Amino acid sequence: MNDNNLEELYNTYLEFTSEMVENYGAMEVAAIMMAQALSIYKTALSEIDYNQMVDGISASRSQVKKFIPSMLQ
């Protein structure tokens, strides 16, 4: 996947996510997204790679950026 496709996918998913947050709430949407993401990783990766991915996600938690407040209302 090239950078343009990745950016398009990101923007499309961001629009969908914003709509879902508006309809259902930030915490509910985040819980579903996290569960689905982990399931995709667990399906697509070996056990070792999955564990490395989860460890990498945890290790980078300080680098995660916040959404702008208007997106989570």
OpenMM code with the backbone's topology and positions (N, CA, C; nanometers):
from openmm import Vec3, app, unit

residues = "MET ASN ASP ASN ASN LEU GLU GLU LEU TYR ASN THR TYR LEU GLU PHE THR SER GLU MET VAL GLU ASN TYR GLY ALA MET GLU VAL ALA ALA ILE MET MET ALA GLN ALA LEU SER ILE TYR LYS THR ALA LEU SER GLU ILE ASP TYR ASN GLN MET VAL ASP GLY ILE SER ALA SER ARG SER GLN VAL LYS LYS PHE ILE PRO SER MET LEU GLN".split()
positions = [
    Vec3(0.0849, -0.1169, 0.0000),
    Vec3(0.0000, 0.0000, 0.0000),
    Vec3(0.0899, 0.1237, 0.0000),
    Vec3(0.0647, 0.2146, -0.0927),
    Vec3(0.1481, 0.3343, -0.0986),
    Vec3(0.0961, 0.4417, -0.0012),
    Vec3(0.1752, 0.5453, 0.0157),
    Vec3(0.1423, 0.6505, 0.1128),
    Vec3(0.0098, 0.7191, 0.0819),
    Vec3(-0.0202, 0.7403, -0.0468),
    Vec3(-0.1466, 0.8054, -0.0831),
    Vec3(-0.2665, 0.7197, -0.0442),
    Vec3(-0.2567, 0.5895, -0.0704),
    Vec3(-0.3657, 0.4989, -0.0333),
    Vec3(-0.3809, 0.4920, 0.1185),
    Vec3(-0.2689, 0.4892, 0.1879),
    Vec3(-0.2733, 0.4832, 0.3335),
    Vec3(-0.3369, 0.6095, 0.3906),
    Vec3(-0.3008, 0.7246, 0.3346),
    Vec3(-0.3599, 0.8506, 0.3803),
    Vec3(-0.5092, 0.8554, 0.3503),
    Vec3(-0.5491, 0.8073, 0.2332),
    Vec3(-0.6914, 0.8028, 0.1979),
    Vec3(-0.7680, 0.7113, 0.2937),
    Vec3(-0.7126, 0.5952, 0.3220),
    Vec3(-0.7754, 0.5023, 0.4158),
    Vec3(-0.7866, 0.5657, 0.5535),
    Vec3(-0.6796, 0.6300, 0.5991),
    Vec3(-0.6799, 0.6958, 0.7297),
    Vec3(-0.7902, 0.8007, 0.7366),
    Vec3(-0.7985, 0.8853, 0.6347),
    Vec3(-0.8990, 0.9921, 0.6347),
    Vec3(-1.0408, 0.9375, 0.6287),
    Vec3(-1.0615, 0.8335, 0.5486),
    Vec3(-1.1937, 0.7701, 0.5413),
    Vec3(-1.2323, 0.7111, 0.6759),
    Vec3(-1.1387, 0.6420, 0.7386),
    Vec3(-1.1658, 0.5811, 0.8684),
    Vec3(-1.1865, 0.6872, 0.9758),
    Vec3(-1.1147, 0.7984, 0.9666),
    Vec3(-1.1314, 0.9079, 1.0620),
    Vec3(-1.2716, 0.9675, 1.0526),
    Vec3(-1.3211, 0.9851, 0.9318),
    Vec3(-1.4582, 1.0358, 0.9139),
    Vec3(-1.5592, 0.9385, 0.9743),
    Vec3(-1.5421, 0.8099, 0.9457),
    Vec3(-1.6315, 0.7083, 1.0009),
    Vec3(-1.6250, 0.7072, 1.1537),
    Vec3(-1.5043, 0.7127, 1.2068),
    Vec3(-1.4856, 0.7110, 1.3517),
    Vec3(-1.5523, 0.8320, 1.4164),
    Vec3(-1.5355, 0.9483, 1.3576),
    Vec3(-1.5975, 1.0695, 1.4120),
    Vec3(-1.7486, 1.0562, 1.4164),
    Vec3(-1.8050, 0.9997, 1.3105),
    Vec3(-1.9501, 0.9784, 1.3068),
    Vec3(-1.9934, 0.8794, 1.4154),
    Vec3(-1.9186, 0.7723, 1.4315),
    Vec3(-1.9536, 0.6724, 1.5324),
    Vec3(-1.9427, 0.7306, 1.6734),
    Vec3(-1.8400, 0.8125, 1.6983),
    Vec3(-1.8253, 0.8770, 1.8291),
    Vec3(-1.9441, 0.9679, 1.8566),
    Vec3(-1.9856, 1.0397, 1.7549),
    Vec3(-2.1015, 1.1281, 1.7700),
    Vec3(-2.2277, 1.0495, 1.8033),
    Vec3(-2.2424, 0.9325, 1.7429),
    Vec3(-2.3631, 0.8513, 1.7622),
    Vec3(-2.3598, 0.7638, 1.8868),
    Vec3(-2.2410, 0.7168, 1.9264),
    Vec3(-2.2333, 0.6172, 2.0326),
    Vec3(-2.1478, 0.6563, 2.1520),
    Vec3(-2.0580, 0.7489, 2.1374),
    Vec3(-1.9713, 0.7885, 2.2471),
    Vec3(-1.8286, 0.7406, 2.2278),
    Vec3(-1.7350, 0.8206, 2.2762),
    Vec3(-1.5927, 0.7961, 2.2544),
    Vec3(-1.5443, 0.6658, 2.3167),
    Vec3(-1.5809, 0.6395, 2.4389),
    Vec3(-1.5300, 0.5199, 2.5064),
    Vec3(-1.5818, 0.3918, 2.4432),
    Vec3(-1.7077, 0.3916, 2.4040),
    Vec3(-1.7647, 0.2730, 2.3399),
    Vec3(-1.6961, 0.2451, 2.2061),
    Vec3(-1.6781, 0.3503, 2.1271),
    Vec3(-1.6143, 0.3344, 1.9964),
    Vec3(-1.4688, 0.2897, 2.0125),
    Vec3(-1.3976, 0.3509, 2.1052),
    Vec3(-1.2574, 0.3135, 2.1272),
    Vec3(-1.2452, 0.1675, 2.1696),
    Vec3(-1.3350, 0.1217, 2.2545),
    Vec3(-1.3299, -0.0185, 2.2999),
    Vec3(-1.3501, -0.1145, 2.1834),
    Vec3(-1.4458, -0.0849, 2.0974),
    Vec3(-1.4712, -0.1708, 1.9813),
    Vec3(-1.3538, -0.1674, 1.8854),
    Vec3(-1.2997, -0.0481, 1.8586),
    Vec3(-1.1864, -0.0356, 1.7666),
    Vec3(-1.0655, -0.1124, 1.8175),
    Vec3(-1.0386, -0.1005, 1.9469),
    Vec3(-0.9221, -0.1686, 2.0041),
    Vec3(-0.9398, -0.3201, 1.9965),
    Vec3(-1.0588, -0.3691, 2.0292),
    Vec3(-1.0841, -0.5131, 2.0230),
    Vec3(-1.0696, -0.5647, 1.8802),
    Vec3(-1.1216, -0.4894, 1.7840),
    Vec3(-1.1112, -0.5322, 1.6449),
    Vec3(-0.9666, -0.5271, 1.5958),
    Vec3(-0.8944, -0.4223, 1.6306),
    Vec3(-0.7548, -0.4104, 1.5882),
    Vec3(-0.6714, -0.5260, 1.6431),
    Vec3(-0.6882, -0.5558, 1.7702),
    Vec3(-0.6116, -0.6661, 1.8290),
    Vec3(-0.6481, -0.7994, 1.7639),
    Vec3(-0.7753, -0.8175, 1.7304),
    Vec3(-0.8177, -0.9408, 1.6630),
    Vec3(-0.7548, -0.9523, 1.5246),
    Vec3(-0.7470, -0.8405, 1.4526),
    Vec3(-0.6839, -0.8424, 1.3202),
    Vec3(-0.5363, -0.8774, 1.3338),
    Vec3(-0.4671, -0.8118, 1.4272),
    Vec3(-0.3255, -0.8434, 1.4490),
    Vec3(-0.3077, -0.9908, 1.4861),
    Vec3(-0.3918, -1.0411, 1.5747),
    Vec3(-0.3788, -1.1801, 1.6209),
    Vec3(-0.4013, -1.2777, 1.5057),
    Vec3(-0.4898, -1.2421, 1.4129),
    Vec3(-0.5185, -1.3270, 1.2979),
    Vec3(-0.4055, -1.3223, 1.1951),
    Vec3(-0.3502, -1.2020, 1.1723),
    Vec3(-0.2542, -1.1819, 1.0637),
    Vec3(-0.1094, -1.2128, 1.1014),
    Vec3(-0.0784, -1.2137, 1.2301),
    Vec3(0.0598, -1.2288, 1.2743),
    Vec3(0.0832, -1.3612, 1.3469),
    Vec3(0.2075, -1.4034, 1.3497),
    Vec3(0.2431, -1.5178, 1.4328),
    Vec3(0.2304, -1.4761, 1.5793),
    Vec3(0.2321, -1.5713, 1.6688),
    Vec3(0.2212, -1.5392, 1.8115),
    Vec3(0.3350, -1.4471, 1.8564),
    Vec3(0.4554, -1.4760, 1.8107),
    Vec3(0.5713, -1.3923, 1.8473),
    Vec3(0.5532, -1.2501, 1.7937),
    Vec3(0.5152, -1.2391, 1.6655),
    Vec3(0.4963, -1.1065, 1.6063),
    Vec3(0.3799, -1.0316, 1.6717),
    Vec3(0.2742, -1.1040, 1.7056),
    Vec3(0.1609, -1.0414, 1.7749),
    Vec3(0.2057, -0.9833, 1.9092),
    Vec3(0.2799, -1.0617, 1.9854),
    Vec3(0.3269, -1.0144, 2.1153),
    Vec3(0.4207, -0.8947, 2.1002),
    Vec3(0.5047, -0.8967, 1.9975),
    Vec3(0.5922, -0.7823, 1.9718),
    Vec3(0.5105, -0.6585, 1.9338),
    Vec3(0.4045, -0.6778, 1.8560),
    Vec3(0.3179, -0.5663, 1.8161),
    Vec3(0.2516, -0.5050, 1.9388),
    Vec3(0.1939, -0.5883, 2.0233),
    Vec3(0.1267, -0.5384, 2.1438),
    Vec3(0.2275, -0.4690, 2.2359),
    Vec3(0.3452, -0.5255, 2.2499),
    Vec3(0.4495, -0.4607, 2.3303),
    Vec3(0.4895, -0.3265, 2.2688),
    Vec3(0.4990, -0.3228, 2.1357),
    Vec3(0.5331, -0.1985, 2.0669),
    Vec3(0.4271, -0.0917, 2.0849),
    Vec3(0.3022, -0.1325, 2.0798),
    Vec3(0.1911, -0.0385, 2.1027),
    Vec3(0.2012, 0.0183, 2.2432),
    Vec3(0.2229, -0.0678, 2.3397),
    Vec3(0.2340, -0.0228, 2.4787),
    Vec3(0.3538, 0.0694, 2.4975),
    Vec3(0.4647, 0.0357, 2.4370),
    Vec3(0.5868, 0.1158, 2.4529),
    Vec3(0.5747, 0.2541, 2.3898),
    Vec3(0.4889, 0.2675, 2.2904),
    Vec3(0.4751, 0.3965, 2.2222),
    Vec3(0.3571, 0.4787, 2.2740),
    Vec3(0.3010, 0.4400, 2.3860),
    Vec3(0.1813, 0.5077, 2.4378),
    Vec3(0.2026, 0.6561, 2.4630),
    Vec3(0.3243, 0.6981, 2.4945),
    Vec3(0.3493, 0.8402, 2.5190),
    Vec3(0.3537, 0.9201, 2.3888),
    Vec3(0.3609, 0.8525, 2.2755),
    Vec3(0.3667, 0.9207, 2.1462),
    Vec3(0.2299, 0.9358, 2.0807),
    Vec3(0.1271, 0.8778, 2.1418),
    Vec3(-0.0076, 0.8845, 2.0861),
    Vec3(-0.0603, 1.0266, 2.0995),
    Vec3(-0.1165, 1.0773, 1.9900),
    Vec3(-0.1710, 1.2128, 1.9901),
    Vec3(-0.3197, 1.2096, 2.0223),
    Vec3(-0.3685, 1.3152, 2.0865),
    Vec3(-0.5103, 1.3277, 2.1180),
    Vec3(-0.5862, 1.3801, 1.9966),
    Vec3(-0.7126, 1.3402, 1.9882),
    Vec3(-0.8021, 1.4011, 1.8908),
    Vec3(-0.8358, 1.5404, 1.9382),
    Vec3(-0.8732, 1.6261, 1.8463),
    Vec3(-0.9198, 1.7579, 1.8867),
    Vec3(-1.0527, 1.7405, 1.9601),
    Vec3(-1.0800, 1.8186, 2.0640),
    Vec3(-1.1985, 1.7972, 2.1480),
    Vec3(-1.3309, 1.7893, 2.0717),
    Vec3(-1.3480, 1.8669, 1.9674),
    Vec3(-1.4759, 1.8673, 1.8952),
    Vec3(-1.5074, 1.7328, 1.8317),
    Vec3(-1.4061, 1.6505, 1.8086),
    Vec3(-1.4287, 1.5203, 1.7465),
    Vec3(-1.4880, 1.4199, 1.8450),
    Vec3(-1.4755, 1.4449, 1.9726),
    Vec3(-1.5202, 1.3456, 2.0709),
    Vec3(-1.6421, 1.3921, 2.1492),
    Vec3(-1.7183, 1.4787, 2.0923),
    Vec3(-1.8394, 1.5263, 2.1617),
    Vec3(-1.9611, 1.4604, 2.1063),
] * unit.nanometer
topology = app.Topology()
chain = topology.addChain("A")
for resn in residues:
    res = topology.addResidue(resn, chain)
    for name in ("N", "CA", "C"):
        topology.addAtom(name, app.Element.getBySymbol(name[0]), res)
